[in-house]
Amino acid sequence: TLDRLVCGGRLSRPMADLLRIAVRSRLNVRVVGPERSGKTALLAAIARDADDVRSVTLARHRSFRWTSASKVELVVAPGAPFA
């Protein structure tokens, strides 16, 4: 969860609050970074915190196994341009 990321020192409280507001306001949030920077953990925390707010992720590989119909994962085909 976002709270666990804050407690672990991985995310500041103001940034966690900003992400909550953005998601609940249905704003688009783009998470970008190098490999092993915590993108998947952050996206999973945002999705858990958002409950039934619709979430769509786009990735080169399957990262999540969503249990809610409001969560959708799009996987880019191998060799296809990501942009």
Order of alpha helices (4+ residues) and beta strands (2+ residues): alpha-alpha-alpha-beta-beta
